[in-house]
Amino acid sequence: MVGTRIHTKPYLSSKSSQKPIGNNNLQRSNTVFFSPKPFSINHESKAYSAQKLEGRNKASVFLPKAATIGSSGEYSEPLIGDAKTTQKRRRTIAGVDQEELLDPVQLADQDSLFCEFNGVHIHHKICHHHDQSEVDTSEKEIKKVGLPMVLLHGFGASVFSWEKVMKPLAGLTGSKVLAFDRPAFGLTSRVREFMGLNVNPYSMAFSVLATISFIDMLGSDKAILMGHSAGSLVAVNTYLEAPEKVAALILIAPAIIAPIISKKVKKDADTESDPVPAENPFIRVWRAFLEFCKRVASVVVGMFKQMGDMIGSVYNRALTAVLRSALAVMLIRMIIDKFGLSAVRNAWCDPNQVADDVLQGYTKPLRVKDWEIALLEYCVAMVTDSTSKHPLSERLAEISCPVLIVTGDKDRLVPAWNAERLSKAIPGSKFEIIKDCGHLPHEERVEEFLSIVERFLQSVFVVQSTAEV
């Protein structure tokens, strides 16, 4: 059994019997994971890895090795072409210097915290409700929810994306608000070799277990999960894995494909009361023939499905090999360099409103060593990982906790109609749309977004608790 090593006295989860997460056959009962306890970073000692950096040969560019999932494959080492020419041609990516990449700890903020979970150093921040003195409560007494909140960022984002709302959310909940960087993003360590780990750090299963562990660390039986874009996938999967841990879900521009809801057509009472005519014998024979054809077709479809699974497995392996090649590394660098900044701008309703500090916050992780390798491993995990036997869209009806879905009407990445359709697929969910807003309501329309969240929390927790009394 592989345990989790942390830098402080560990807390062992008391749960002894839990169900597996889908096809991963991962059981929390077989994983000794501890609630991570944060340790602060001494910024005077950030130079601990300077000796490592001095030993690097800047005249040559090599690709680091990375263990494959279930195999011993490696990334190809030398890039094509002369190393000196390559270095001159690829000095920066999206305006970020690539000549001396650093360890995540060296890029940490004053309020950054790190903990080790299943071999990964996770960067996170915690905001306490008594730290939000800057938030205006309008002198009116607002009853607090009293539940902590965990924030889950989207693809390409990090803890930075929650910077404007963490303190206000702590004021609304009256409790702690925690945000963490998922592996491959932000300042969480980029793990290159994880053959010895029981969970792929770039998989959905890891993010779910890390979220549950952080809920335990906050010292509460339940927590409110707020997920943005791809972070909504983590939030929903966490609920499906441990519904007893989730008090409510707040999904912002959720990158979840909504199912197509078909409306059942009811027969009129007059039609139902009409007498049924006698069935023609020919129709009875024809119906039996169709039933026979249907059974034969089901057998044929089953055979083709097995063949399709085999072809899909070969395709996944081939795609994985391509994603771990030198060509893929060069391609991901080129994509981020050419489209990284424009992608951030286009996520806003008005790209001209994106300030330089926002761009710097989103591109800061490009200064972390092995950022491109980790991003490719994340893509590999999306291809090979399957966290559920059934598509997520088929399990949305299982959600019974309060759900709020918020989106912008000018979202270019995840259209508002998908979010609205998703709200209809989740029983009892509430849907709010913010006008003249893009893919980032919590960054573009902070005040309006917080107002929507406050109304939701008050209606779900405060009003219900008052009614019960």
C-alpha positions, -999 to 999 in steps of 0.1 A, spaced: 0 0 0 14 34 -10 9 61 15 11 98 13 40 116 29 34 151 42 56 175 60 35 178 92 18 153 114 -5 134 91 -42 130 96 -55 96 85 -89 96 70 -113 76 91 -132 63 62 -126 26 57 -150 16 30 -156 36 -1 -166 29 -36 -143 30 -66 -142 59 -90 -155 43 -122 -132 23 -145 -100 33 -126 -109 7 -100 -95 32 -75 -108 27 -40 -102 53 -13 -101 24 11 -70 11 -7 -53 45 -7 -38 58 25 -42 95 18 -40 121 45 -56 155 47 -28 178 36 -16 203 62 0 234 47 34 248 54 44 284 45 73 293 23 103 312 36 110 335 7 145 342 20 154 305 12 140 304 -23 175 300 -37 177 264 -25 176 251 -60 202 276 -74 229 249 -74 206 228 -96 202 256 -120 239 263 -122 246 228 -133 224 232 -164 242 235 -198 225 265 -214 241 258 -247 220 227 -253 183 220 -252 171 186 -242 137 172 -235 133 157 -200 124 120 -197 89 111 -184 75 78 -174 45 66 -193 13 53 -178 17 16 -177 48 16 -199 84 26 -198 83 50 -228 103 82 -228 102 116 -245 126 119 -273 157 138 -260 172 161 -286 151 186 -304 155 187 -342 181 212 -354 211 228 -339 208 236 -302 223 271 -305 200 280 -333 170 266 -314 179 286 -283 181 318 -303 148 310 -320 129 301 -289 140 325 -262 104 334 -251 70 318 -252 40 341 -248 65 368 -237 79 346 -209 116 339 -208 124 302 -213 161 302 -207 161 297 -169 129 280 -158 124 277 -120 109 254 -94 74 264 -84 84 273 -49 107 300 -62 77 317 -79 54 315 -48 36 345 -34 37 357 2 5 339 10 13 307 -9 10 274 8 23 240 -3 15 205 9 24 171 -4 -4 148 -15 4 114 -31 38 125 -42 27 159 -56 35 193 -40 2 211 -43 1 249 -43 -29 264 -26 -41 295 -8 -66 299 21 -86 329 30 -102 332 64 -134 351 69 -118 374 95 -92 384 69 -117 401 46 -117 435 63 -117 452 28 -151 438 20 -180 462 25 -209 446 43 -231 477 39 -235 477 77 -264 453 74 -262 421 93 -259 392 69 -263 358 83 -234 336 74 -236 301 59 -209 287 81 -196 263 56 -161 263 39 -157 266 2 -132 249 -22 -125 267 -55 -116 246 -86 -101 265 -116 -105 257 -152 -81 246 -180 -50 269 -183 -60 288 -151 -47 287 -115 -54 300 -81 -47 335 -96 -81 334 -114 -99 335 -80 -79 365 -67 -108 390 -69 -134 368 -52 -117 348 -25 -120 374 3 -156 384 -6 -166 347 -7 -150 342 27 -172 371 40 -203 355 25 -198 321 39 -184 332 72 -158 304 69 -126 295 51 -122 296 13 -95 274 -2 -82 274 -38 -56 250 -51 -37 245 -84 -44 212 -100 -14 193 -114 -1 207 -148 -13 242 -138 -3 271 -116 25 264 -91 18 228 -83 48 206 -89 52 191 -124 57 154 -118 76 137 -146 78 101 -132 48 86 -115 52 49 -122 54 43 -84 23 63 -76 -11 46 -72 -29 75 -90 -18 94 -121 -14 129 -108 -28 144 -140 -60 123 -140 -95 132 -129 -93 107 -101 -63 125 -85 -81 159 -86 -112 143 -70 -92 127 -42 -72 159 -36 -105 179 -34 -119 154 -8 -86 156 11 -88 194 12 -124 193 25 -111 171 53 -83 195 60 -108 224 64 -122 206 94 -158 204 82 -181 176 74 -192 193 42 -180 221 19 -194 241 -10 -176 234 -42 -172 261 -68 -159 251 -102 -151 271 -132 -152 257 -168 -132 223 -166 -131 228 -128 -169 221 -129 -160 186 -140 -139 181 -109 -167 195 -87 -194 172 -102 -172 141 -101 -163 149 -65 -200 150 -56 -206 117 -74 -177 101 -56 -185 115 -21 -219 132 -20 -218 133 18 -189 157 16 -206 183 -7 -231 208 6 -237 226 -27 -223 230 -62 -217 263 -79 -208 258 -115 -194 288 -135 -195 285 -173 -193 247 -168 -174 228 -195 -198 199 -193 -217 187 -224 -253 189 -216 -275 160 -226 -303 165 -252 -336 164 -232 -364 148 -252 -399 158 -244 -424 130 -240 -456 136 -259 -487 128 -239 -518 114 -255 -550 134 -252 -576 119 -230 -600 117 -259 -575 97 -279 -569 73 -250 -606 66 -246 -611 57 -283 -618 20 -288 -588 -1 -300 -595 -17 -334 -589 -55 -338 -553 -62 -349 -547 -75 -384 -530 -110 -385 -506 -97 -411 -495 -69 -387 -489 -95 -360 -466 -116 -382 -448 -85 -394 -442 -74 -358 -427 -108 -350 -404 -105 -380 -393 -71 -369 -385 -84 -334 -364 -112 -349 -345 -86 -370 -340 -65 -340 -324 -93 -320 -301 -102 -349 -291 -65 -352 -283 -63 -315 -259 -93 -318 -242 -77 -348 -239 -43 -330 -224 -61 -300 -197 -76 -323 -189 -43 -339 -188 -27 -304 -161 -51 -293 -142 -44 -325 -147 -7 -319 -133 -10 -284 -102 -28 -297 -97 -1 -324 -102 26 -298 -76 11 -276 -51 10 -304 -60 46 -313 -55 57 -277 -21 41 -276 -10 57 -309 -23 91 -298 -5 88 -264 28 80 -283 23 111 -304 16 133 -274 48 121 -258 70 128 -288 95 156 -294 71 169 -321 43 173 -296 66 193 -273 75 217 -301 39 219 -311 26 227 -276 53 254 -273 43 269 -306 5 268 -298 10 285 -264 34 311 -280 11 320 -308 -23 317 -292 -18 318 -254 -23 355 -248 -51 358 -274 -69 329 -257 -69 347 -224 -82 379 -241 -109 361 -260 -122 345 -228 -134 380 -219 -164 397 -235 -143 427 -244 -107 416 -250 -95 452 -247 -104 452 -210 -78 426 -202 -51 443 -181 -14 435 -183 -14 421 -147 -41 396 -157 -20 384 -187 11 382 -164 -9 361 -138 -20 336 -165 14 333 -181 34 331 -148 32 293 -147 52 292 -180 82 300 -159 80 267 -141 103 239 -152 87 211 -173 55 231 -178 51 218 -214 57 182 -203 31 184 -176 6 199 -200 11 171 -224 7 145 -197 -26 162 -187 -37 158 -223 -26 121 -223 -47 116 -191 -77 131 -208 -74 106 -236 -66 75 -216 -84 83 -183 -120 71 -177 -134 81 -143 -169 66 -148 -184 36 -164 -211 59 -178 -208 93 -194 -212 122 -169 -242 134 -188 -260 102 -179 -254 107 -141 -265 144 -138 -299 132 -125 -281 117 -95 -272 151 -81 -296 160 -53 -277 188 -35 -284 225 -43 -268 236 -76 -262 271 -90 -251 275 -127 -238 309 -137 -227 319 -172 -221 349 -194 -242 356 -224 -212 364 -246 -192 333 -237 -172 322 -268 -157 291 -253 -188 274 -236 -220 288 -251 -247 300 -227 -273 277 -243 -252 247 -231 -252 259 -195 -289 265 -197 -296 230 -210 -273 216 -183 -294 233 -156 -325 216 -170 -307 182 -167 -298 187 -130 -329 184 -108 -338 216 -89 -307 236 -101 -308 274 -105 -296 291 -136 -283 327 -138 -270 345 -169 -249 377 -167 -253 401 -196 -223 415 -215 -200 389 -199 -177 362 -214 -162 330 -200 -150 345 -167 -179 360 -147 -159 359 -115 -132 381 -131 -152 403 -155 -184 410 -135 -172 406 -99 -199 425 -81 -228 410 -101 -213 375 -97 -210 379 -60 -245 392 -57 -258 361 -75 -238 338 -53 -250 356 -21 -287 353 -31 -282 316 -38 -264 309 -5 -289 329 15 -319 311 -1 -304 276 3 -288 277 37 -299 307 57 -336 308 47 -340 270 51 -323 270 85 -346 298 97 -376 280 84 -366 248 103 -363 268 135 
